[in-house]
Amino acid sequence: MTLRLLLLTLLGALLFQAAPAAAKQPTEIETTTLPAPSGDRGDLSLAAIDGFPVAFDRDRAQILRHRSWSAIGTRNIPSKMLAVVSDGQGSAILSGAGGVATSAAALTLANGAIVAKALPDLLVPLRSAVGAFQPDALLVAGVGEDGTPRLFRLAWAQSARWQTLAPWPGGVPVALAAQNRGIAVTLADQQQWRWLPTGGWRRGATARGTVVGAPRPIGQAYLLYLLRDAGGTHLYSYSMITDAWAPMGAALPGEPLAAVSHGEGLLIASRRNGALAVSTLTLRFNREPLGLIDWAIITVYLFAMLGIGLTFYRRAKGGPSSEFFLGSRAIPAWAAGVSMFAGSISSISYLAVPAKAFETDWQYIMSKIATVCGLMFVALVVVPVFRRLNLVSVFNYLEARFHPAIRMLSSALWICMQIGGRMGIVLFLPAMAIGTITDTNIVACILIVGLFTIVYTALGGMRAVVWTDVFQVLVLTAGAFFAIGFVIYQIGFGDVVDTATAFDKTRMLNFSFDVTQPTVWAFLVLALFDVVLTFPKDQVLMQRVLATPSEKEAKRSVWLFALILLPSVVAP
């Protein structure tokens, strides 16, 4: 578990040192001019098939390969394409007569031509039809003949019939987008509506202009829009979580005609000085490289951990095995409690859970409250039983109670679960962040940090583990609270509270019986099965308990662990 904490500490140090990079624009737009399709007749639509941009101009099609447009044949393409849906890799078209969409088709490349493969007809004819791709489905939105909004979904795995989804309250759509599990609809009056699984449809912030082309998802929570207003045409990002629009870069030249997802940005066709022009807009994320002082801090930190291990190795050299495994049962209760906290958190709690809370709300805080309740029972009932037995490990109890074979089997299963079931995740998540910041290979990050951790643990034994845990918890919590304080200082506490209230981010209690949601009932089961029943067999935690001087000190260590655990929910 110390390995996970060391990784997280390095991540915190790197993020802190990389903070000055925020002074620069974090994202730049790189514009690349491409040749324009030939024979411009003023009725242009853009699509993408197998990653290649395609331009439809009335009854002709051209495909862009190797920075050059060439004519390509078509089969079964409707003469009246009302809308093109594309995610930069594949495309679909909506067609009909009189501006009313009645059918859909998927575009593919076959035998050197673009072929339209018919999809099931729409359930009802739609005016102002627009579409978007989900990873496993096609979404189509529009207005029915009775004037009511309609939203349909066609799953690729079950493409026999469209499924009706709950639509937005009302209005004519001009753009539809899907991001993660959410859906965004932009209306003709520039009003934005967004749908999230946890809250349904909600009115969003008004778009900053008229949408050109189709928006595209970027990252895990953002959409990229091309908007045109009185001041020109700009790229905007829209957050599905915070409902915020942000301009990206300066105004674009010319009058935009069409846009399609391409690479890490958009491919845009526009009219400039009466001629057709095509260019790509690629997002480039700036990253401030680490300087000498940054690498010095990392190096000193790693070797300091080795120094702690070497110090305790020299002290315990030639001592009994209980010194290595239990620190001669002389670990203070407060240090054992802090070390238990260190062993219980990982990159999941430091990276994944805060990201989930940012995406949704504070419902997962109930897991920590349930854990604290479970720890109270553990401190009063479970810990005294095991501490009186003076065990070296929890698996010794199985040998004394049953048979040595049971101890060997349970030990092997626990090791396999830790290495194969959990360590991969808690190592990989921070290694990705460290590799991104330091521009270092992810595998190298894992190997280097893992090697240092194994060495100082093998040298210093239990004492080295506990005291490095104490130091790492200090660094982690100080860094987390500093980051929270810095954000509040920059934004203002009132704005933070107002934003959290406006988006219902502080909701903690969910009493529904939906098994797919983080409900109070699920966390009560967690307290029983993951804390009360799991704590006694968790060697990482119980070894700290067994390393304390007495039964009284052992119970104190668990109480301190519970005391630290609850406020730590706020820090990450």
KOLKE-471995 format. One record per residue (C-alpha): x, y, z; residue number from 1; residue in three letters. Coordinates in steps of 0.2 Angstrom, whole numbers, plus 5000, padded with zeros to 4 digits. Example, Ala and Ser with C-alpha at 12.3 -4.5 7.8 and 13.67 -1.06 7.14 Angstrom:
! residues 2
[[5062 4978 5039] 1 "Ala"]
[[5068 4995 5036] 2 "Ser"]
This chain:
! residues 572
[[5000 5000 5000] 1 "Met"]
[[5015 5011 5003] 2 "Thr"]
[[5018 5010 4985] 3 "Leu"]
[[5002 5018 4981] 4 "Arg"]
[[5005 5032 4993] 5 "Leu"]
[[5022 5035 4986] 6 "Leu"]
[[5015 5036 4968] 7 "Leu"]
[[5002 5048 4974] 8 "Leu"]
[[5014 5059 4983] 9 "Thr"]
[[5025 5061 4968] 10 "Leu"]
[[5009 5065 4958] 11 "Leu"]
[[5005 5079 4971] 12 "Gly"]
[[5023 5086 4970] 13 "Ala"]
[[5023 5086 4951] 14 "Leu"]
[[5006 5094 4950] 15 "Leu"]
[[5011 5107 4963] 16 "Phe"]
[[5028 5111 4953] 17 "Gln"]
[[5019 5111 4937] 18 "Ala"]
[[5007 5125 4943] 19 "Ala"]
[[5016 5139 4935] 20 "Pro"]
[[5011 5132 4918] 21 "Ala"]
[[4993 5137 4921] 22 "Ala"]
[[4999 5155 4918] 23 "Ala"]
[[5000 5151 4899] 24 "Lys"]
[[4985 5147 4888] 25 "Gln"]
[[4982 5128 4892] 26 "Pro"]
[[4976 5125 4874] 27 "Thr"]
[[4981 5132 4858] 28 "Glu"]
[[4973 5130 4841] 29 "Ile"]
[[4984 5125 4826] 30 "Glu"]
[[4977 5130 4809] 31 "Thr"]
[[4982 5120 4794] 32 "Thr"]
[[4976 5126 4776] 33 "Thr"]
[[4971 5112 4764] 34 "Leu"]
[[4966 5112 4746] 35 "Pro"]
[[4948 5115 4742] 36 "Ala"]
[[4937 5103 4733] 37 "Pro"]
[[4935 5107 4715] 38 "Ser"]
[[4919 5112 4706] 39 "Gly"]
[[4911 5123 4720] 40 "Asp"]
[[4893 5124 4717] 41 "Arg"]
[[4888 5132 4734] 42 "Gly"]
[[4879 5117 4742] 43 "Asp"]
[[4892 5109 4752] 44 "Leu"]
[[4891 5096 4766] 45 "Ser"]
[[4905 5088 4775] 46 "Leu"]
[[4906 5070 4782] 47 "Ala"]
[[4919 5057 4786] 48 "Ala"]
[[4920 5039 4782] 49 "Ile"]
[[4934 5028 4789] 50 "Asp"]
[[4942 5043 4795] 51 "Gly"]
[[4943 5051 4778] 52 "Phe"]
[[4934 5068 4775] 53 "Pro"]
[[4921 5068 4762] 54 "Val"]
[[4913 5083 4753] 55 "Ala"]
[[4896 5081 4746] 56 "Phe"]
[[4891 5095 4733] 57 "Asp"]
[[4874 5092 4726] 58 "Arg"]
[[4876 5076 4716] 59 "Asp"]
[[4895 5074 4718] 60 "Arg"]
[[4906 5067 4731] 61 "Ala"]
[[4925 5070 4734] 62 "Gln"]
[[4936 5062 4747] 63 "Ile"]
[[4952 5069 4755] 64 "Leu"]
[[4967 5057 4755] 65 "Arg"]
[[4985 5063 4757] 66 "His"]
[[4980 5081 4757] 67 "Arg"]
[[4972 5080 4740] 68 "Ser"]
[[4953 5079 4735] 69 "Trp"]
[[4948 5066 4722] 70 "Ser"]
[[4931 5062 4715] 71 "Ala"]
[[4923 5046 4721] 72 "Ile"]
[[4908 5037 4715] 73 "Gly"]
[[4892 5035 4726] 74 "Thr"]
[[4878 5022 4727] 75 "Arg"]
[[4861 5023 4735] 76 "Asn"]
[[4864 5041 4741] 77 "Ile"]
[[4848 5051 4742] 78 "Pro"]
[[4846 5066 4732] 79 "Ser"]
[[4840 5076 4746] 80 "Lys"]
[[4851 5075 4761] 81 "Met"]
[[4844 5085 4775] 82 "Leu"]
[[4858 5082 4788] 83 "Ala"]
[[4874 5073 4790] 84 "Val"]
[[4879 5065 4806] 85 "Val"]
[[4898 5061 4809] 86 "Ser"]
[[4910 5058 4823] 87 "Asp"]
[[4926 5060 4812] 88 "Gly"]
[[4927 5041 4808] 89 "Gln"]
[[4910 5036 4802] 90 "Gly"]
[[4894 5045 4795] 91 "Ser"]
[[4876 5044 4793] 92 "Ala"]
[[4863 5054 4783] 93 "Ile"]
[[4845 5059 4786] 94 "Leu"]
[[4835 5062 4771] 95 "Ser"]
[[4817 5065 4765] 96 "Gly"]
[[4806 5077 4755] 97 "Ala"]
[[4801 5095 4759] 98 "Gly"]
[[4813 5097 4773] 99 "Gly"]
[[4805 5083 4783] 100 "Val"]
[[4817 5068 4787] 101 "Ala"]
[[4809 5051 4786] 102 "Thr"]
[[4824 5039 4783] 103 "Ser"]
[[4842 5037 4789] 104 "Ala"]
[[4857 5028 4781] 105 "Ala"]
[[4874 5024 4786] 106 "Ala"]
[[4889 5028 4774] 107 "Leu"]
[[4902 5015 4771] 108 "Thr"]
[[4916 5013 4758] 109 "Leu"]
[[4915 4998 4747] 110 "Ala"]
[[4924 4994 4731] 111 "Asn"]
[[4930 5012 4729] 112 "Gly"]
[[4913 5020 4731] 113 "Ala"]
[[4903 5028 4745] 114 "Ile"]
[[4888 5017 4748] 115 "Val"]
[[4873 5021 4759] 116 "Ala"]
[[4866 5007 4769] 117 "Lys"]
[[4848 5010 4773] 118 "Ala"]
[[4843 5010 4792] 119 "Leu"]
[[4825 5008 4799] 120 "Pro"]
[[4814 5023 4794] 121 "Asp"]
[[4811 5035 4808] 122 "Leu"]
[[4796 5032 4819] 123 "Leu"]
[[4788 5049 4814] 124 "Val"]
[[4793 5062 4801] 125 "Pro"]
[[4804 5075 4808] 126 "Leu"]
[[4807 5093 4804] 127 "Arg"]
[[4824 5101 4808] 128 "Ser"]
[[4832 5084 4810] 129 "Ala"]
[[4849 5083 4818] 130 "Val"]
[[4859 5068 4824] 131 "Gly"]
[[4874 5063 4834] 132 "Ala"]
[[4884 5047 4838] 133 "Phe"]
[[4885 5038 4854] 134 "Gln"]
[[4898 5024 4855] 135 "Pro"]
[[4885 5011 4852] 136 "Asp"]
[[4871 5020 4844] 137 "Ala"]
[[4864 5034 4833] 138 "Leu"]
[[4854 5048 4840] 139 "Leu"]
[[4841 5058 4830] 140 "Val"]
[[4832 5073 4836] 141 "Ala"]
[[4819 5085 4828] 142 "Gly"]
[[4801 5092 4829] 143 "Val"]
[[4786 5081 4824] 144 "Gly"]
[[4772 5086 4813] 145 "Glu"]
[[4762 5091 4829] 146 "Asp"]
[[4776 5103 4834] 147 "Gly"]
[[4782 5092 4849] 148 "Thr"]
[[4801 5088 4851] 149 "Pro"]
[[4806 5070 4847] 150 "Arg"]
[[4822 5061 4852] 151 "Leu"]
[[4826 5043 4845] 152 "Phe"]
[[4840 5031 4847] 153 "Arg"]
[[4845 5017 4836] 154 "Leu"]
[[4857 5004 4845] 155 "Ala"]
[[4869 4996 4833] 156 "Trp"]
[[4867 4979 4842] 157 "Ala"]
[[4848 4980 4840] 158 "Gln"]
[[4846 4990 4824] 159 "Ser"]
[[4829 4983 4820] 160 "Ala"]
[[4819 4998 4827] 161 "Arg"]
[[4821 5015 4834] 162 "Trp"]
[[4819 5018 4853] 163 "Gln"]
[[4810 5033 4859] 164 "Thr"]
[[4819 5044 4872] 165 "Leu"]
[[4812 5057 4883] 166 "Ala"]
[[4814 5074 4873] 167 "Pro"]
[[4819 5091 4879] 168 "Trp"]
[[4804 5102 4885] 169 "Pro"]
[[4802 5111 4868] 170 "Gly"]
[[4810 5121 4854] 171 "Gly"]
[[4818 5118 4837] 172 "Val"]
[[4835 5110 4837] 173 "Pro"]
[[4850 5115 4827] 174 "Val"]
[[4863 5104 4835] 175 "Ala"]
[[4864 5088 4844] 176 "Leu"]
[[4879 5080 4853] 177 "Ala"]
[[4883 5066 4865] 178 "Ala"]
[[4896 5066 4878] 179 "Gln"]
[[4900 5051 4889] 180 "Asn"]
[[4883 5047 4895] 181 "Arg"]
[[4875 5064 4892] 182 "Gly"]
[[4866 5072 4878] 183 "Ile"]
[[4866 5091 4873] 184 "Ala"]
[[4853 5100 4862] 185 "Val"]
[[4856 5117 4855] 186 "Thr"]
[[4840 5126 4849] 187 "Leu"]
[[4837 5139 4835] 188 "Ala"]
[[4836 5153 4849] 189 "Asp"]
[[4853 5147 4855] 190 "Gln"]
[[4846 5140 4871] 191 "Gln"]
[[4855 5125 4877] 192 "Gln"]
[[4848 5109 4885] 193 "Trp"]
[[4858 5095 4892] 194 "Arg"]
[[4852 5078 4898] 195 "Trp"]
[[4862 5068 4912] 196 "Leu"]
[[4858 5051 4919] 197 "Pro"]
[[4856 5058 4936] 198 "Thr"]
[[4846 5073 4933] 199 "Gly"]
[[4837 5072 4917] 200 "Gly"]
[[4834 5087 4906] 201 "Trp"]
[[4840 5104 4912] 202 "Arg"]
[[4841 5121 4904] 203 "Arg"]
[[4859 5126 4901] 204 "Gly"]
[[4868 5142 4897] 205 "Ala"]
[[4864 5151 4881] 206 "Thr"]
[[4876 5147 4867] 207 "Ala"]
[[4887 5162 4862] 208 "Arg"]
[[4881 5162 4844] 209 "Gly"]
[[4874 5151 4829] 210 "Thr"]
[[4880 5134 4828] 211 "Val"]
[[4889 5129 4812] 212 "Val"]
[[4891 5111 4808] 213 "Gly"]
[[4890 5098 4822] 214 "Ala"]
[[4898 5099 4839] 215 "Pro"]
[[4911 5086 4843] 216 "Arg"]
[[4915 5078 4860] 217 "Pro"]
[[4933 5081 4867] 218 "Ile"]
[[4940 5074 4883] 219 "Gly"]
[[4927 5066 4895] 220 "Gln"]
[[4916 5081 4899] 221 "Ala"]
[[4917 5094 4885] 222 "Tyr"]
[[4910 5098 4868] 223 "Leu"]
[[4918 5108 4854] 224 "Leu"]
[[4907 5120 4845] 225 "Tyr"]
[[4910 5131 4830] 226 "Leu"]
[[4899 5147 4834] 227 "Leu"]
[[4896 5162 4823] 228 "Arg"]
[[4890 5179 4830] 229 "Asp"]
[[4892 5197 4826] 230 "Ala"]
[[4910 5197 4830] 231 "Gly"]
[[4914 5183 4818] 232 "Gly"]
[[4916 5164 4820] 233 "Thr"]
[[4925 5156 4835] 234 "His"]
[[4928 5140 4843] 235 "Leu"]
[[4920 5137 4860] 236 "Tyr"]
[[4921 5123 4872] 237 "Ser"]
[[4906 5118 4882] 238 "Tyr"]
[[4906 5108 4899] 239 "Ser"]
[[4893 5095 4901] 240 "Met"]
[[4896 5096 4920] 241 "Ile"]
[[4898 5114 4924] 242 "Thr"]
[[4887 5121 4910] 243 "Asp"]
[[4900 5134 4905] 244 "Ala"]
[[4905 5141 4888] 245 "Trp"]
[[4923 5146 4885] 246 "Ala"]
[[4930 5154 4869] 247 "Pro"]
[[4946 5146 4862] 248 "Met"]
[[4957 5156 4851] 249 "Gly"]
[[4954 5171 4840] 250 "Ala"]
[[4940 5174 4827] 251 "Ala"]
[[4942 5163 4812] 252 "Leu"]
[[4943 5171 4794] 253 "Pro"]
[[4929 5169 4781] 254 "Gly"]
[[4911 5164 4782] 255 "Glu"]
[[4910 5146 4788] 256 "Pro"]
[[4899 5134 4778] 257 "Leu"]
[[4901 5117 4785] 258 "Ala"]
[[4912 5108 4798] 259 "Ala"]
[[4915 5090 4803] 260 "Val"]
[[4925 5081 4817] 261 "Ser"]
[[4943 5078 4811] 262 "His"]
[[4958 5071 4821] 263 "Gly"]
[[4960 5081 4837] 264 "Glu"]
[[4948 5095 4831] 265 "Gly"]
[[4938 5100 4816] 266 "Leu"]
[[4939 5102 4797] 267 "Leu"]
[[4930 5118 4791] 268 "Ile"]
[[4924 5124 4774] 269 "Ala"]
[[4922 5142 4773] 270 "Ser"]
[[4920 5156 4760] 271 "Arg"]
[[4934 5168 4759] 272 "Arg"]
[[4934 5182 4747] 273 "Asn"]
[[4921 5173 4736] 274 "Gly"]
[[4931 5157 4735] 275 "Ala"]
[[4930 5141 4745] 276 "Leu"]
[[4943 5137 4758] 277 "Ala"]
[[4946 5122 4768] 278 "Val"]
[[4957 5121 4784] 279 "Ser"]
[[4959 5110 4800] 280 "Thr"]
[[4958 5117 4817] 281 "Leu"]
[[4968 5105 4829] 282 "Thr"]
[[4968 5107 4848] 283 "Leu"]
[[4986 5107 4855] 284 "Arg"]
[[4987 5106 4874] 285 "Phe"]
[[5002 5115 4881] 286 "Asn"]
[[5012 5107 4895] 287 "Arg"]
[[5026 5116 4904] 288 "Glu"]
[[5041 5104 4905] 289 "Pro"]
[[5049 5100 4922] 290 "Leu"]
[[5064 5110 4926] 291 "Gly"]
[[5080 5106 4935] 292 "Leu"]
[[5072 5111 4952] 293 "Ile"]
[[5057 5099 4949] 294 "Asp"]
[[5068 5084 4945] 295 "Trp"]
[[5079 5088 4960] 296 "Ala"]
[[5064 5088 4972] 297 "Ile"]
[[5058 5071 4964] 298 "Ile"]
[[5076 5064 4966] 299 "Thr"]
[[5078 5070 4984] 300 "Val"]
[[5061 5063 4989] 301 "Tyr"]
[[5064 5046 4982] 302 "Leu"]
[[5081 5044 4990] 303 "Phe"]
[[5074 5051 5006] 304 "Ala"]
[[5062 5036 5007] 305 "Met"]
[[5077 5025 5004] 306 "Leu"]
[[5086 5033 5018] 307 "Gly"]
[[5072 5030 5030] 308 "Ile"]
[[5073 5012 5025] 309 "Gly"]
[[5091 5011 5027] 310 "Leu"]
[[5091 5019 5044] 311 "Thr"]
[[5079 5006 5051] 312 "Phe"]
[[5088 4992 5043] 313 "Tyr"]
[[5104 4997 5052] 314 "Arg"]
[[5095 4998 5069] 315 "Arg"]
[[5086 4982 5067] 316 "Ala"]
[[5101 4972 5059] 317 "Lys"]
[[5103 4956 5067] 318 "Gly"]
[[5087 4958 5077] 319 "Gly"]
[[5072 4946 5079] 320 "Pro"]
[[5059 4943 5065] 321 "Ser"]
[[5046 4952 5075] 322 "Ser"]
[[5056 4968 5073] 323 "Glu"]
[[5055 4967 5054] 324 "Phe"]
[[5036 4962 5053] 325 "Phe"]
[[5029 4971 5068] 326 "Leu"]
[[5042 4984 5073] 327 "Gly"]
[[5044 4975 5089] 328 "Ser"]
[[5026 4979 5093] 329 "Arg"]
[[5032 4997 5098] 330 "Ala"]
[[5023 5007 5085] 331 "Ile"]
[[5014 5022 5093] 332 "Pro"]
[[4995 5021 5091] 333 "Ala"]
[[4994 5038 5082] 334 "Trp"]
[[5007 5033 5069] 335 "Ala"]
[[4998 5016 5066] 336 "Ala"]
[[4982 5025 5064] 337 "Gly"]
[[4989 5037 5051] 338 "Val"]
[[4998 5022 5042] 339 "Ser"]
[[4981 5013 5041] 340 "Met"]
[[4974 5028 5033] 341 "Phe"]
[[4988 5028 5021] 342 "Ala"]
[[4986 5010 5017] 343 "Gly"]
[[4967 5012 5014] 344 "Ser"]
[[4968 5026 5001] 345 "Ile"]
[[4975 5024 4983] 346 "Ser"]
[[4974 5033 4966] 347 "Ser"]
[[4956 5028 4965] 348 "Ile"]
[[4952 5038 4980] 349 "Ser"]
[[4964 5052 4975] 350 "Tyr"]
[[4959 5054 4957] 351 "Leu"]
[[4944 5043 4952] 352 "Ala"]
[[4932 5047 4966] 353 "Val"]
[[4935 5066 4965] 354 "Pro"]
[[4932 5065 4946] 355 "Ala"]
[[4916 5056 4950] 356 "Lys"]
[[4910 5069 4963] 357 "Ala"]
[[4914 5083 4950] 358 "Phe"]
[[4904 5074 4937] 359 "Glu"]
[[4889 5070 4949] 360 "Thr"]
[[4888 5076 4967] 361 "Asp"]
[[4893 5071 4985] 362 "Trp"]
[[4883 5055 4986] 363 "Gln"]
[[4899 5045 4988] 364 "Tyr"]
[[4904 5053 5004] 365 "Ile"]
[[4891 5042 5012] 366 "Met"]
[[4904 5027 5009] 367 "Ser"]
[[4916 5035 5020] 368 "Lys"]
[[4903 5039 5034] 369 "Ile"]
[[4897 5020 5032] 370 "Ala"]
[[4916 5015 5034] 371 "Thr"]
[[4918 5026 5050] 372 "Val"]
[[4903 5017 5057] 373 "Cys"]
[[4910 5000 5053] 374 "Gly"]
[[4927 5005 5060] 375 "Leu"]
[[4918 5009 5077] 376 "Met"]
[[4912 4991 5078] 377 "Phe"]
[[4929 4985 5073] 378 "Val"]
[[4938 4995 5086] 379 "Ala"]
[[4926 4989 5100] 380 "Leu"]
[[4924 4970 5095] 381 "Val"]
[[4936 4964 5082] 382 "Val"]
[[4953 4972 5086] 383 "Val"]
[[4953 4966 5105] 384 "Pro"]
[[4951 4948 5099] 385 "Val"]
[[4965 4948 5087] 386 "Phe"]
[[4977 4959 5098] 387 "Arg"]
[[4976 4947 5113] 388 "Arg"]
[[4982 4933 5102] 389 "Leu"]
[[4998 4942 5098] 390 "Asn"]
[[4998 4936 5080] 391 "Leu"]
[[5012 4940 5067] 392 "Val"]
[[4999 4941 5053] 393 "Ser"]
[[4980 4938 5052] 394 "Val"]
[[4983 4922 5043] 395 "Phe"]
[[4991 4914 5058] 396 "Asn"]
[[4974 4914 5066] 397 "Tyr"]
[[4968 4902 5052] 398 "Leu"]
[[4982 4891 5055] 399 "Glu"]
[[4979 4890 5074] 400 "Ala"]
[[4960 4888 5071] 401 "Arg"]
[[4960 4876 5057] 402 "Phe"]
[[4976 4870 5048] 403 "His"]
[[4992 4876 5040] 404 "Pro"]
[[4985 4872 5023] 405 "Ala"]
[[4971 4884 5026] 406 "Ile"]
[[4983 4898 5030] 407 "Arg"]
[[4993 4895 5015] 408 "Met"]
[[4978 4895 5003] 409 "Leu"]
[[4971 4911 5011] 410 "Ser"]
[[4988 4920 5010] 411 "Ser"]
[[4990 4915 4992] 412 "Ala"]
[[4972 4921 4987] 413 "Leu"]
[[4975 4937 4996] 414 "Trp"]
[[4991 4941 4987] 415 "Ile"]
[[4983 4936 4970] 416 "Cys"]
[[4969 4948 4974] 417 "Met"]
[[4980 4962 4979] 418 "Gln"]
[[4992 4960 4964] 419 "Ile"]
[[4980 4955 4951] 420 "Gly"]
[[4964 4964 4956] 421 "Gly"]
[[4969 4980 4963] 422 "Arg"]
[[4987 4985 4962] 423 "Met"]
[[4986 4986 4943] 424 "Gly"]
[[4973 5000 4944] 425 "Ile"]
[[4981 5010 4958] 426 "Val"]
[[4998 5009 4949] 427 "Leu"]
[[4991 5013 4932] 428 "Phe"]
[[4980 5029 4936] 429 "Leu"]
[[4994 5039 4944] 430 "Pro"]
[[5007 5033 4932] 431 "Ala"]
[[4997 5040 4918] 432 "Met"]
[[4996 5057 4926] 433 "Ala"]
[[5015 5057 4931] 434 "Ile"]
[[5019 5051 4913] 435 "Gly"]
[[5009 5065 4906] 436 "Thr"]
[[5017 5078 4916] 437 "Ile"]
[[5035 5072 4915] 438 "Thr"]
[[5033 5066 4897] 439 "Asp"]
[[5040 5050 4903] 440 "Thr"]
[[5035 5032 4898] 441 "Asn"]
[[5021 5025 4909] 442 "Ile"]
[[5030 5008 4911] 443 "Val"]
[[5046 5017 4917] 444 "Ala"]
[[5036 5027 4930] 445 "Cys"]
[[5029 5011 4937] 446 "Ile"]
[[5046 5002 4937] 447 "Leu"]
[[5056 5016 4945] 448 "Ile"]
[[5044 5020 4959] 449 "Val"]
[[5040 5002 4962] 450 "Gly"]
[[5059 4998 4963] 451 "Leu"]
[[5062 5012 4976] 452 "Phe"]
[[5047 5006 4986] 453 "Thr"]
[[5051 4988 4986] 454 "Ile"]
[[5069 4992 4992] 455 "Val"]
[[5065 5003 5006] 456 "Tyr"]
[[5051 4992 5012] 457 "Thr"]
[[5063 4977 5011] 458 "Ala"]
[[5077 4986 5021] 459 "Leu"]
[[5067 4994 5034] 460 "Gly"]
[[5052 4982 5037] 461 "Gly"]
[[5037 4988 5047] 462 "Met"]
[[5045 5003 5055] 463 "Arg"]
[[5050 5010 5038] 464 "Ala"]
[[5033 5007 5031] 465 "Val"]
[[5024 5016 5045] 466 "Val"]
[[5035 5031 5046] 467 "Trp"]
[[5036 5034 5027] 468 "Thr"]
[[5017 5032 5027] 469 "Asp"]
[[5016 5046 5040] 470 "Val"]
[[5027 5057 5030] 471 "Phe"]
[[5017 5054 5014] 472 "Gln"]
[[5000 5057 5022] 473 "Val"]
[[5007 5074 5028] 474 "Leu"]
[[5012 5078 5010] 475 "Val"]
[[4996 5072 5002] 476 "Leu"]
[[4984 5080 5014] 477 "Thr"]
[[4994 5097 5014] 478 "Ala"]
[[4995 5097 4996] 479 "Gly"]
[[4976 5093 4994] 480 "Ala"]
[[4971 5107 5007] 481 "Phe"]
[[4983 5119 4999] 482 "Phe"]
[[4975 5116 4982] 483 "Ala"]
[[4957 5118 4989] 484 "Ile"]
[[4962 5134 4998] 485 "Gly"]
[[4971 5141 4982] 486 "Phe"]
[[4955 5138 4971] 487 "Val"]
[[4944 5146 4984] 488 "Ile"]
[[4956 5161 4985] 489 "Tyr"]
[[4956 5163 4966] 490 "Gln"]
[[4937 5160 4963] 491 "Ile"]
[[4930 5166 4980] 492 "Gly"]
[[4921 5156 4993] 493 "Phe"]
[[4904 5163 4988] 494 "Gly"]
[[4905 5158 4970] 495 "Asp"]
[[4910 5141 4975] 496 "Val"]
[[4895 5139 4986] 497 "Val"]
[[4883 5147 4973] 498 "Asp"]
[[4889 5135 4959] 499 "Thr"]
[[4888 5120 4970] 500 "Ala"]
[[4871 5125 4975] 501 "Thr"]
[[4865 5129 4957] 502 "Ala"]
[[4870 5112 4951] 503 "Phe"]
[[4865 5102 4966] 504 "Asp"]
[[4882 5096 4969] 505 "Lys"]
[[4880 5095 4988] 506 "Thr"]
[[4867 5081 4988] 507 "Arg"]
[[4873 5067 4999] 508 "Met"]
[[4858 5056 5003] 509 "Leu"]
[[4850 5044 4990] 510 "Asn"]
[[4836 5033 4997] 511 "Phe"]
[[4831 5026 4981] 512 "Ser"]
[[4831 5007 4978] 513 "Phe"]
[[4839 5008 4961] 514 "Asp"]
[[4854 4996 4962] 515 "Val"]
[[4864 5006 4949] 516 "Thr"]
[[4864 5021 4960] 517 "Gln"]
[[4875 5025 4975] 518 "Pro"]
[[4861 5024 4988] 519 "Thr"]
[[4862 5024 5007] 520 "Val"]
[[4856 5006 5007] 521 "Trp"]
[[4871 5001 4997] 522 "Ala"]
[[4883 5010 5008] 523 "Phe"]
[[4876 5001 5023] 524 "Leu"]
[[4879 4984 5015] 525 "Val"]
[[4897 4991 5012] 526 "Leu"]
[[4899 4995 5030] 527 "Ala"]
[[4895 4977 5034] 528 "Leu"]
[[4904 4967 5021] 529 "Phe"]
[[4918 4978 5016] 530 "Asp"]
[[4923 4985 5033] 531 "Val"]
[[4917 4973 5047] 532 "Val"]
[[4919 4957 5038] 533 "Leu"]
[[4934 4962 5028] 534 "Thr"]
[[4945 4972 5040] 535 "Phe"]
[[4950 4956 5050] 536 "Pro"]
[[4957 4948 5035] 537 "Lys"]
[[4965 4963 5027] 538 "Asp"]
[[4984 4960 5031] 539 "Gln"]
[[4988 4978 5027] 540 "Val"]
[[4977 4986 5040] 541 "Leu"]
[[4978 4972 5053] 542 "Met"]
[[4997 4972 5053] 543 "Gln"]
[[4997 4990 5059] 544 "Arg"]
[[4985 4985 5073] 545 "Val"]
[[4996 4970 5078] 546 "Leu"]
[[5011 4981 5078] 547 "Ala"]
[[5005 4992 5093] 548 "Thr"]
[[5011 4989 5111] 549 "Pro"]
[[4995 4984 5118] 550 "Ser"]
[[4976 4980 5116] 551 "Glu"]
[[4972 4998 5122] 552 "Lys"]
[[4984 5006 5110] 553 "Glu"]
[[4977 4995 5096] 554 "Ala"]
[[4959 5001 5098] 555 "Lys"]
[[4966 5019 5099] 556 "Arg"]
[[4974 5017 5082] 557 "Ser"]
[[4958 5011 5074] 558 "Val"]
[[4949 5026 5082] 559 "Trp"]
[[4962 5038 5075] 560 "Leu"]
[[4960 5030 5058] 561 "Phe"]
[[4941 5033 5058] 562 "Ala"]
[[4944 5051 5064] 563 "Leu"]
[[4956 5055 5050] 564 "Ile"]
[[4946 5046 5037] 565 "Leu"]
[[4930 5057 5038] 566 "Leu"]
[[4938 5074 5035] 567 "Pro"]
[[4949 5066 5021] 568 "Ser"]
[[4934 5065 5010] 569 "Val"]
[[4934 5084 5008] 570 "Val"]
[[4953 5085 5004] 571 "Ala"]
[[4954 5075 4988] 572 "Pro"]
